[in-house]
Amino acid sequence: MNPLDLLSSVLVGLGCCFFFVGALGLVRFPDALSRLNAVSKAASAGLGFTVLGLLLRADSVFTALKLLFIWGIMLVACATSGQLVGRSAVREERRGR
């Protein structure tokens, strides 16, 4: 196994660890905002490390650009959905539910 493959495997493994920690935070944290913070941060970092690991193994520039595009879309979607879910959680808390 060459060093590039090893680094790629380590980065993808690190991304999987971030996903696991985010899932653990989703189960363990007490309220919606804490859970949302854990999941959004871990998903962003986890996908970032996974994409970096896959970029090292990309066979063409077009494949690398597709990976970066997917990562960018995910970052925007995560931020947007986090804002919407957080706002909804705060509104429900104000209503006393």
PDB file as gemmi writes it, atoms N, CA and C in Angstrom:
CRYST1    1.000    1.000    1.000  90.00  90.00  90.00 P 1                      
ATOM      1  N   MET A   1       0.846  -1.170   0.000  1.00  0.00           N  
ATOM      2  CA  MET A   1       0.000   0.000   0.000  1.00  0.00           C  
ATOM      3  C   MET A   1       0.900   1.245   0.000  1.00  0.00           C  
ATOM      4  N   ASN A   2       0.705   2.093  -0.976  1.00  0.00           N  
ATOM      5  CA  ASN A   2       1.544   3.284  -1.059  1.00  0.00           C  
ATOM      6  C   ASN A   2       1.048   4.367  -0.085  1.00  0.00           C  
ATOM      7  N   PRO A   3       1.876   5.367   0.195  1.00  0.00           N  
ATOM      8  CA  PRO A   3       1.508   6.394   1.179  1.00  0.00           C  
ATOM      9  C   PRO A   3       0.243   7.184   0.802  1.00  0.00           C  
ATOM     10  N   LEU A   4      -0.003   7.369  -0.486  1.00  0.00           N  
ATOM     11  CA  LEU A   4      -1.197   8.095  -0.905  1.00  0.00           C  
ATOM     12  C   LEU A   4      -2.470   7.317  -0.560  1.00  0.00           C  
ATOM     13  N   ASP A   5      -2.441   6.013  -0.775  1.00  0.00           N  
ATOM     14  CA  ASP A   5      -3.574   5.178  -0.400  1.00  0.00           C  
ATOM     15  C   ASP A   5      -3.776   5.158   1.110  1.00  0.00           C  
ATOM     16  N   LEU A   6      -2.689   5.122   1.848  1.00  0.00           N  
ATOM     17  CA  LEU A   6      -2.768   5.124   3.304  1.00  0.00           C  
ATOM     18  C   LEU A   6      -3.368   6.438   3.813  1.00  0.00           C  
ATOM     19  N   LEU A   7      -2.911   7.554   3.267  1.00  0.00           N  
ATOM     20  CA  LEU A   7      -3.452   8.853   3.675  1.00  0.00           C  
ATOM     21  C   LEU A   7      -4.929   8.964   3.309  1.00  0.00           C  
ATOM     22  N   SER A   8      -5.285   8.477   2.155  1.00  0.00           N  
ATOM     23  CA  SER A   8      -6.683   8.494   1.733  1.00  0.00           C  
ATOM     24  C   SER A   8      -7.548   7.661   2.676  1.00  0.00           C  
ATOM     25  N   SER A   9      -7.066   6.500   3.046  1.00  0.00           N  
ATOM     26  CA  SER A   9      -7.810   5.635   3.965  1.00  0.00           C  
ATOM     27  C   SER A   9      -7.943   6.271   5.345  1.00  0.00           C  
ATOM     28  N   VAL A  10      -6.894   6.920   5.804  1.00  0.00           N  
ATOM     29  CA  VAL A  10      -6.940   7.588   7.113  1.00  0.00           C  
ATOM     30  C   VAL A  10      -7.953   8.728   7.093  1.00  0.00           C  
ATOM     31  N   LEU A  11      -7.966   9.519   6.031  1.00  0.00           N  
ATOM     32  CA  LEU A  11      -8.909  10.634   5.945  1.00  0.00           C  
ATOM     33  C   LEU A  11     -10.357  10.152   5.868  1.00  0.00           C  
ATOM     34  N   VAL A  12     -10.616   9.117   5.097  1.00  0.00           N  
ATOM     35  CA  VAL A  12     -11.973   8.575   5.019  1.00  0.00           C  
ATOM     36  C   VAL A  12     -12.372   7.968   6.365  1.00  0.00           C  
ATOM     37  N   GLY A  13     -11.441   7.289   7.019  1.00  0.00           N  
ATOM     38  CA  GLY A  13     -11.722   6.742   8.350  1.00  0.00           C  
ATOM     39  C   GLY A  13     -11.999   7.828   9.371  1.00  0.00           C  
ATOM     40  N   LEU A  14     -11.260   8.920   9.285  1.00  0.00           N  
ATOM     41  CA  LEU A  14     -11.489  10.055  10.175  1.00  0.00           C  
ATOM     42  C   LEU A  14     -12.865  10.668   9.922  1.00  0.00           C  
ATOM     43  N   GLY A  15     -13.245  10.740   8.665  1.00  0.00           N  
ATOM     44  CA  GLY A  15     -14.586  11.227   8.338  1.00  0.00           C  
ATOM     45  C   GLY A  15     -15.659  10.332   8.921  1.00  0.00           C  
ATOM     46  N   CYS A  16     -15.466   9.028   8.858  1.00  0.00           N  
ATOM     47  CA  CYS A  16     -16.430   8.093   9.451  1.00  0.00           C  
ATOM     48  C   CYS A  16     -16.502   8.262  10.963  1.00  0.00           C  
ATOM     49  N   CYS A  17     -15.366   8.523  11.586  1.00  0.00           N  
ATOM     50  CA  CYS A  17     -15.365   8.766  13.035  1.00  0.00           C  
ATOM     51  C   CYS A  17     -16.174  10.015  13.376  1.00  0.00           C  
ATOM     52  N   PHE A  18     -16.048  11.066  12.583  1.00  0.00           N  
ATOM     53  CA  PHE A  18     -16.830  12.279  12.824  1.00  0.00           C  
ATOM     54  C   PHE A  18     -18.320  12.003  12.662  1.00  0.00           C  
ATOM     55  N   PHE A  19     -18.695  11.216  11.656  1.00  0.00           N  
ATOM     56  CA  PHE A  19     -20.100  10.858  11.478  1.00  0.00           C  
ATOM     57  C   PHE A  19     -20.609  10.070  12.686  1.00  0.00           C  
ATOM     58  N   PHE A  20     -19.796   9.156  13.192  1.00  0.00           N  
ATOM     59  CA  PHE A  20     -20.190   8.363  14.353  1.00  0.00           C  
ATOM     60  C   PHE A  20     -20.380   9.240  15.583  1.00  0.00           C  
ATOM     61  N   VAL A  21     -19.454  10.171  15.815  1.00  0.00           N  
ATOM     62  CA  VAL A  21     -19.565  11.064  16.969  1.00  0.00           C  
ATOM     63  C   VAL A  21     -20.804  11.953  16.842  1.00  0.00           C  
ATOM     64  N   GLY A  22     -21.106  12.400  15.632  1.00  0.00           N  
ATOM     65  CA  GLY A  22     -22.323  13.189  15.419  1.00  0.00           C  
ATOM     66  C   GLY A  22     -23.579  12.396  15.709  1.00  0.00           C  
ATOM     67  N   ALA A  23     -23.596  11.130  15.303  1.00  0.00           N  
ATOM     68  CA  ALA A  23     -24.743  10.275  15.583  1.00  0.00           C  
ATOM     69  C   ALA A  23     -24.863  10.017  17.083  1.00  0.00           C  
ATOM     70  N   LEU A  24     -23.742   9.862  17.750  1.00  0.00           N  
ATOM     71  CA  LEU A  24     -23.749   9.678  19.197  1.00  0.00           C  
ATOM     72  C   LEU A  24     -24.282  10.935  19.899  1.00  0.00           C  
ATOM     73  N   GLY A  25     -23.883  12.107  19.417  1.00  0.00           N  
ATOM     74  CA  GLY A  25     -24.403  13.351  19.976  1.00  0.00           C  
ATOM     75  C   GLY A  25     -25.892  13.502  19.743  1.00  0.00           C  
ATOM     76  N   LEU A  26     -26.370  13.020  18.623  1.00  0.00           N  
ATOM     77  CA  LEU A  26     -27.801  13.070  18.327  1.00  0.00           C  
ATOM     78  C   LEU A  26     -28.594  12.250  19.341  1.00  0.00           C  
ATOM     79  N   VAL A  27     -28.029  11.143  19.770  1.00  0.00           N  
ATOM     80  CA  VAL A  27     -28.718  10.281  20.718  1.00  0.00           C  
ATOM     81  C   VAL A  27     -28.556  10.780  22.163  1.00  0.00           C  
ATOM     82  N   ARG A  28     -27.401  11.323  22.487  1.00  0.00           N  
ATOM     83  CA  ARG A  28     -27.080  11.615  23.879  1.00  0.00           C  
ATOM     84  C   ARG A  28     -27.461  13.010  24.378  1.00  0.00           C  
ATOM     85  N   PHE A  29     -27.473  14.006  23.517  1.00  0.00           N  
ATOM     86  CA  PHE A  29     -27.710  15.365  24.005  1.00  0.00           C  
ATOM     87  C   PHE A  29     -29.169  15.579  24.368  1.00  0.00           C  
ATOM     88  N   PRO A  30     -29.425  16.470  25.349  1.00  0.00           N  
ATOM     89  CA  PRO A  30     -30.776  16.572  25.911  1.00  0.00           C  
ATOM     90  C   PRO A  30     -31.790  17.368  25.091  1.00  0.00           C  
ATOM     91  N   ASP A  31     -31.370  18.431  24.433  1.00  0.00           N  
ATOM     92  CA  ASP A  31     -32.355  19.271  23.751  1.00  0.00           C  
ATOM     93  C   ASP A  31     -32.053  19.380  22.257  1.00  0.00           C  
ATOM     94  N   ALA A  32     -33.013  19.932  21.545  1.00  0.00           N  
ATOM     95  CA  ALA A  32     -32.932  19.968  20.075  1.00  0.00           C  
ATOM     96  C   ALA A  32     -31.761  20.813  19.579  1.00  0.00           C  
ATOM     97  N   LEU A  33     -31.502  21.938  20.224  1.00  0.00           N  
ATOM     98  CA  LEU A  33     -30.427  22.811  19.738  1.00  0.00           C  
ATOM     99  C   LEU A  33     -29.048  22.178  19.937  1.00  0.00           C  
ATOM    100  N   SER A  34     -28.854  21.494  21.053  1.00  0.00           N  
ATOM    101  CA  SER A  34     -27.579  20.788  21.268  1.00  0.00           C  
ATOM    102  C   SER A  34     -27.401  19.664  20.259  1.00  0.00           C  
ATOM    103  N   ARG A  35     -28.467  18.929  20.005  1.00  0.00           N  
ATOM    104  CA  ARG A  35     -28.408  17.847  19.029  1.00  0.00           C  
ATOM    105  C   ARG A  35     -28.118  18.383  17.637  1.00  0.00           C  
ATOM    106  N   LEU A  36     -28.777  19.472  17.308  1.00  0.00           N  
ATOM    107  CA  LEU A  36     -28.589  20.088  15.999  1.00  0.00           C  
ATOM    108  C   LEU A  36     -27.150  20.542  15.812  1.00  0.00           C  
ATOM    109  N   ASN A  37     -26.568  21.141  16.841  1.00  0.00           N  
ATOM    110  CA  ASN A  37     -25.187  21.601  16.771  1.00  0.00           C  
ATOM    111  C   ASN A  37     -24.235  20.426  16.570  1.00  0.00           C  
ATOM    112  N   ALA A  38     -24.448  19.355  17.323  1.00  0.00           N  
ATOM    113  CA  ALA A  38     -23.564  18.190  17.205  1.00  0.00           C  
ATOM    114  C   ALA A  38     -23.642  17.575  15.814  1.00  0.00           C  
ATOM    115  N   VAL A  39     -24.850  17.426  15.312  1.00  0.00           N  
ATOM    116  CA  VAL A  39     -25.012  16.777  14.013  1.00  0.00           C  
ATOM    117  C   VAL A  39     -24.470  17.642  12.884  1.00  0.00           C  
ATOM    118  N   SER A  40     -24.754  18.927  12.914  1.00  0.00           N  
ATOM    119  CA  SER A  40     -24.322  19.783  11.803  1.00  0.00           C  
ATOM    120  C   SER A  40     -22.802  19.925  11.760  1.00  0.00           C  
ATOM    121  N   LYS A  41     -22.179  20.100  12.907  1.00  0.00           N  
ATOM    122  CA  LYS A  41     -20.717  20.226  12.918  1.00  0.00           C  
ATOM    123  C   LYS A  41     -20.046  18.918  12.508  1.00  0.00           C  
ATOM    124  N   ALA A  42     -20.537  17.826  13.053  1.00  0.00           N  
ATOM    125  CA  ALA A  42     -19.917  16.537  12.742  1.00  0.00           C  
ATOM    126  C   ALA A  42     -20.147  16.141  11.289  1.00  0.00           C  
ATOM    127  N   ALA A  43     -21.315  16.441  10.759  1.00  0.00           N  
ATOM    128  CA  ALA A  43     -21.584  16.090   9.359  1.00  0.00           C  
ATOM    129  C   ALA A  43     -20.720  16.921   8.415  1.00  0.00           C  
ATOM    130  N   SER A  44     -20.557  18.192   8.714  1.00  0.00           N  
ATOM    131  CA  SER A  44     -19.720  19.042   7.862  1.00  0.00           C  
ATOM    132  C   SER A  44     -18.267  18.589   7.891  1.00  0.00           C  
ATOM    133  N   ALA A  45     -17.748  18.361   9.086  1.00  0.00           N  
ATOM    134  CA  ALA A  45     -16.353  17.915   9.198  1.00  0.00           C  
ATOM    135  C   ALA A  45     -16.179  16.500   8.648  1.00  0.00           C  
ATOM    136  N   GLY A  46     -17.135  15.634   8.932  1.00  0.00           N  
ATOM    137  CA  GLY A  46     -17.039  14.254   8.451  1.00  0.00           C  
ATOM    138  C   GLY A  46     -17.037  14.173   6.941  1.00  0.00           C  
ATOM    139  N   LEU A  47     -17.941  14.911   6.317  1.00  0.00           N  
ATOM    140  CA  LEU A  47     -17.967  14.897   4.854  1.00  0.00           C  
ATOM    141  C   LEU A  47     -16.725  15.583   4.286  1.00  0.00           C  
ATOM    142  N   GLY A  48     -16.232  16.607   4.969  1.00  0.00           N  
ATOM    143  CA  GLY A  48     -15.010  17.270   4.510  1.00  0.00           C  
ATOM    144  C   GLY A  48     -13.823  16.323   4.484  1.00  0.00           C  
ATOM    145  N   PHE A  49     -13.632  15.576   5.567  1.00  0.00           N  
ATOM    146  CA  PHE A  49     -12.525  14.615   5.589  1.00  0.00           C  
ATOM    147  C   PHE A  49     -12.732  13.500   4.568  1.00  0.00           C  
ATOM    148  N   THR A  50     -13.975  13.057   4.416  1.00  0.00           N  
ATOM    149  CA  THR A  50     -14.254  12.003   3.441  1.00  0.00           C  
ATOM    150  C   THR A  50     -13.969  12.489   2.026  1.00  0.00           C  
ATOM    151  N   VAL A  51     -14.389  13.703   1.715  1.00  0.00           N  
ATOM    152  CA  VAL A  51     -14.135  14.253   0.376  1.00  0.00           C  
ATOM    153  C   VAL A  51     -12.629  14.437   0.150  1.00  0.00           C  
ATOM    154  N   LEU A  52     -11.913  14.918   1.156  1.00  0.00           N  
ATOM    155  CA  LEU A  52     -10.457  15.059   0.997  1.00  0.00           C  
ATOM    156  C   LEU A  52      -9.800  13.709   0.730  1.00  0.00           C  
ATOM    157  N   GLY A  53     -10.251  12.680   1.445  1.00  0.00           N  
ATOM    158  CA  GLY A  53      -9.711  11.347   1.198  1.00  0.00           C  
ATOM    159  C   GLY A  53     -10.027  10.838  -0.191  1.00  0.00           C  
ATOM    160  N   LEU A  54     -11.237  11.131  -0.662  1.00  0.00           N  
ATOM    161  CA  LEU A  54     -11.612  10.687  -2.009  1.00  0.00           C  
ATOM    162  C   LEU A  54     -10.948  11.528  -3.097  1.00  0.00           C  
ATOM    163  N   LEU A  55     -10.653  12.784  -2.800  1.00  0.00           N  
ATOM    164  CA  LEU A  55      -9.952  13.624  -3.783  1.00  0.00           C  
ATOM    165  C   LEU A  55      -8.575  13.061  -4.112  1.00  0.00           C  
ATOM    166  N   LEU A  56      -7.935  12.463  -3.121  1.00  0.00           N  
ATOM    167  CA  LEU A  56      -6.618  11.880  -3.366  1.00  0.00           C  
ATOM    168  C   LEU A  56      -6.691  10.691  -4.316  1.00  0.00           C  
ATOM    169  N   ARG A  57      -7.852  10.074  -4.413  1.00  0.00           N  
ATOM    170  CA  ARG A  57      -8.017   8.902  -5.278  1.00  0.00           C  
ATOM    171  C   ARG A  57      -8.782   9.216  -6.558  1.00  0.00           C  
ATOM    172  N   ALA A  58      -9.139  10.486  -6.767  1.00  0.00           N  
ATOM    173  CA  ALA A  58      -9.894  10.865  -7.967  1.00  0.00           C  
ATOM    174  C   ALA A  58      -9.032  10.641  -9.207  1.00  0.00           C  
ATOM    175  N   ASP A  59      -9.657  10.098 -10.236  1.00  0.00           N  
ATOM    176  CA  ASP A  59      -8.905   9.768 -11.440  1.00  0.00           C  
ATOM    177  C   ASP A  59      -8.860  10.912 -12.452  1.00  0.00           C  
ATOM    178  N   SER A  60      -9.721  11.920 -12.274  1.00  0.00           N  
ATOM    179  CA  SER A  60      -9.700  13.049 -13.201  1.00  0.00           C  
ATOM    180  C   SER A  60     -10.081  14.333 -12.467  1.00  0.00           C  
ATOM    181  N   VAL A  61      -9.817  15.423 -13.116  1.00  0.00           N  
ATOM    182  CA  VAL A  61     -10.166  16.724 -12.545  1.00  0.00           C  
ATOM    183  C   VAL A  61     -11.683  16.879 -12.468  1.00  0.00           C  
ATOM    184  N   PHE A  62     -12.395  16.337 -13.452  1.00  0.00           N  
ATOM    185  CA  PHE A  62     -13.851  16.423 -13.462  1.00  0.00           C  
ATOM    186  C   PHE A  62     -14.453  15.700 -12.254  1.00  0.00           C  
ATOM    187  N   THR A  63     -13.901  14.548 -11.914  1.00  0.00           N  
ATOM    188  CA  THR A  63     -14.365  13.814 -10.734  1.00  0.00           C  
ATOM    189  C   THR A  63     -14.086  14.603  -9.461  1.00  0.00           C  
ATOM    190  N   ALA A  64     -12.918  15.212  -9.383  1.00  0.00           N  
ATOM    191  CA  ALA A  64     -12.566  16.021  -8.218  1.00  0.00           C  
ATOM    192  C   ALA A  64     -13.495  17.234  -8.096  1.00  0.00           C  
ATOM    193  N   LEU A  65     -13.817  17.855  -9.205  1.00  0.00           N  
ATOM    194  CA  LEU A  65     -14.736  19.003  -9.175  1.00  0.00           C  
ATOM    195  C   LEU A  65     -16.142  18.580  -8.751  1.00  0.00           C  
ATOM    196  N   LYS A  66     -16.565  17.406  -9.174  1.00  0.00           N  
ATOM    197  CA  LYS A  66     -17.870  16.899  -8.741  1.00  0.00           C  
ATOM    198  C   LYS A  66     -17.893  16.663  -7.236  1.00  0.00           C  
ATOM    199  N   LEU A  67     -16.820  16.103  -6.700  1.00  0.00           N  
ATOM    200  CA  LEU A  67     -16.744  15.887  -5.262  1.00  0.00           C  
ATOM    201  C   LEU A  67     -16.794  17.211  -4.498  1.00  0.00           C  
ATOM    202  N   LEU A  68     -16.051  18.193  -4.968  1.00  0.00           N  
ATOM    203  CA  LEU A  68     -16.063  19.505  -4.315  1.00  0.00           C  
ATOM    204  C   LEU A  68     -17.424  20.185  -4.431  1.00  0.00           C  
ATOM    205  N   PHE A  69     -18.093  20.006  -5.552  1.00  0.00           N  
ATOM    206  CA  PHE A  69     -19.423  20.569  -5.748  1.00  0.00           C  
ATOM    207  C   PHE A  69     -20.423  19.934  -4.778  1.00  0.00           C  
ATOM    208  N   ILE A  70     -20.352  18.626  -4.629  1.00  0.00           N  
ATOM    209  CA  ILE A  70     -21.234  17.930  -3.691  1.00  0.00           C  
ATOM    210  C   ILE A  70     -20.976  18.397  -2.266  1.00  0.00           C  
ATOM    211  N   TRP A  71     -19.713  18.575  -1.906  1.00  0.00           N  
ATOM    212  CA  TRP A  71     -19.378  19.048  -0.566  1.00  0.00           C  
ATOM    213  C   TRP A  71     -19.929  20.461  -0.346  1.00  0.00           C  
ATOM    214  N   GLY A  72     -19.808  21.322  -1.339  1.00  0.00           N  
ATOM    215  CA  GLY A  72     -20.336  22.681  -1.223  1.00  0.00           C  
ATOM    216  C   GLY A  72     -21.852  22.707  -1.078  1.00  0.00           C  
ATOM    217  N   ILE A  73     -22.533  21.879  -1.861  1.00  0.00           N  
ATOM    218  CA  ILE A  73     -23.997  21.807  -1.751  1.00  0.00           C  
ATOM    219  C   ILE A  73     -24.380  21.315  -0.357  1.00  0.00           C  
ATOM    220  N   MET A  74     -23.638  20.350   0.163  1.00  0.00           N  
ATOM    221  CA  MET A  74     -23.952  19.829   1.486  1.00  0.00           C  
ATOM    222  C   MET A  74     -23.740  20.876   2.561  1.00  0.00           C  
ATOM    223  N   LEU A  75     -22.708  21.679   2.446  1.00  0.00           N  
ATOM    224  CA  LEU A  75     -22.472  22.728   3.435  1.00  0.00           C  
ATOM    225  C   LEU A  75     -23.607  23.745   3.440  1.00  0.00           C  
ATOM    226  N   VAL A  76     -24.070  24.125   2.268  1.00  0.00           N  
ATOM    227  CA  VAL A  76     -25.190  25.075   2.177  1.00  0.00           C  
ATOM    228  C   VAL A  76     -26.470  24.445   2.716  1.00  0.00           C  
ATOM    229  N   ALA A  77     -26.717  23.195   2.356  1.00  0.00           N  
ATOM    230  CA  ALA A  77     -27.931  22.513   2.815  1.00  0.00           C  
ATOM    231  C   ALA A  77     -27.905  22.309   4.331  1.00  0.00           C  
ATOM    232  N   CYS A  78     -26.759  21.984   4.879  1.00  0.00           N  
ATOM    233  CA  CYS A  78     -26.644  21.777   6.321  1.00  0.00           C  
ATOM    234  C   CYS A  78     -26.886  23.081   7.076  1.00  0.00           C  
ATOM    235  N   ALA A  79     -26.326  24.159   6.592  1.00  0.00           N  
ATOM    236  CA  ALA A  79     -26.534  25.445   7.242  1.00  0.00           C  
ATOM    237  C   ALA A  79     -27.988  25.890   7.154  1.00  0.00           C  
ATOM    238  N   THR A  80     -28.593  25.705   6.004  1.00  0.00           N  
ATOM    239  CA  THR A  80     -29.980  26.112   5.818  1.00  0.00           C  
ATOM    240  C   THR A  80     -30.928  25.272   6.662  1.00  0.00           C  
ATOM    241  N   SER A  81     -30.773  23.970   6.614  1.00  0.00           N  
ATOM    242  CA  SER A  81     -31.660  23.110   7.396  1.00  0.00           C  
ATOM    243  C   SER A  81     -31.429  23.296   8.891  1.00  0.00           C  
ATOM    244  N   GLY A  82     -30.198  23.529   9.298  1.00  0.00           N  
ATOM    245  CA  GLY A  82     -29.920  23.795  10.707  1.00  0.00           C  
ATOM    246  C   GLY A  82     -30.603  25.055  11.196  1.00  0.00           C  
ATOM    247  N   GLN A  83     -30.585  26.090  10.373  1.00  0.00           N  
ATOM    248  CA  GLN A  83     -31.270  27.343  10.720  1.00  0.00           C  
ATOM    249  C   GLN A  83     -32.771  27.120  10.838  1.00  0.00           C  
ATOM    250  N   LEU A  84     -33.357  26.398   9.903  1.00  0.00           N  
ATOM    251  CA  LEU A  84     -34.803  26.167   9.924  1.00  0.00           C  
ATOM    252  C   LEU A  84     -35.227  25.291  11.102  1.00  0.00           C  
ATOM    253  N   VAL A  85     -34.488  24.225  11.364  1.00  0.00           N  
ATOM    254  CA  VAL A  85     -34.825  23.354  12.486  1.00  0.00           C  
ATOM    255  C   VAL A  85     -34.608  24.075  13.812  1.00  0.00           C  
ATOM    256  N   GLY A  86     -33.538  24.832  13.921  1.00  0.00           N  
ATOM    257  CA  GLY A  86     -33.286  25.599  15.147  1.00  0.00           C  
ATOM    258  C   GLY A  86     -34.358  26.636  15.407  1.00  0.00           C  
ATOM    259  N   ARG A  87     -34.773  27.329  14.387  1.00  0.00           N  
ATOM    260  CA  ARG A  87     -35.837  28.322  14.534  1.00  0.00           C  
ATOM    261  C   ARG A  87     -37.142  27.660  14.955  1.00  0.00           C  
ATOM    262  N   SER A  88     -37.439  26.515  14.373  1.00  0.00           N  
ATOM    263  CA  SER A  88     -38.649  25.784  14.742  1.00  0.00           C  
ATOM    264  C   SER A  88     -38.591  25.310  16.194  1.00  0.00           C  
ATOM    265  N   ALA A  89     -37.422  24.839  16.629  1.00  0.00           N  
ATOM    266  CA  ALA A  89     -37.274  24.380  18.010  1.00  0.00           C  
ATOM    267  C   ALA A  89     -37.451  25.524  18.997  1.00  0.00           C  
ATOM    268  N   VAL A  90     -36.928  26.692  18.670  1.00  0.00           N  
ATOM    269  CA  VAL A  90     -37.075  27.846  19.551  1.00  0.00           C  
ATOM    270  C   VAL A  90     -38.538  28.278  19.608  1.00  0.00           C  
ATOM    271  N   ARG A  91     -39.237  28.252  18.486  1.00  0.00           N  
ATOM    272  CA  ARG A  91     -40.664  28.625  18.478  1.00  0.00           C  
ATOM    273  C   ARG A  91     -41.488  27.649  19.304  1.00  0.00           C  
ATOM    274  N   GLU A  92     -41.205  26.363  19.178  1.00  0.00           N  
ATOM    275  CA  GLU A  92     -41.934  25.363  19.968  1.00  0.00           C  
ATOM    276  C   GLU A  92     -41.652  25.536  21.454  1.00  0.00           C  
ATOM    277  N   GLU A  93     -40.428  25.892  21.801  1.00  0.00           N  
ATOM    278  CA  GLU A  93     -40.071  26.103  23.206  1.00  0.00           C  
ATOM    279  C   GLU A  93     -40.803  27.310  23.768  1.00  0.00           C  
ATOM    280  N   ARG A  94     -40.955  28.339  22.980  1.00  0.00           N  
ATOM    281  CA  ARG A  94     -41.681  29.532  23.437  1.00  0.00           C  
ATOM    282  C   ARG A  94     -43.155  29.248  23.654  1.00  0.00           C  
ATOM    283  N   ARG A  95     -43.698  28.330  22.869  1.00  0.00           N  
ATOM    284  CA  ARG A  95     -45.110  27.971  23.028  1.00  0.00           C  
ATOM    285  C   ARG A  95     -45.358  27.119  24.260  1.00  0.00           C  
ATOM    286  N   GLY A  96     -44.283  26.550  24.797  1.00  0.00           N  
ATOM    287  CA  GLY A  96     -44.414  25.730  25.991  1.00  0.00           C  
ATOM    288  C   GLY A  96     -44.736  24.284  25.732  1.00  0.00           C  
ATOM    289  N   ARG A  97     -44.374  23.794  24.583  1.00  0.00           N  
ATOM    290  CA  ARG A  97     -44.653  22.382  24.270  1.00  0.00           C  
ATOM    291  C   ARG A  97     -43.519  21.511  24.632  1.00  0.00           C  
TER     292      ARG A  97                                                      
END                                                                             
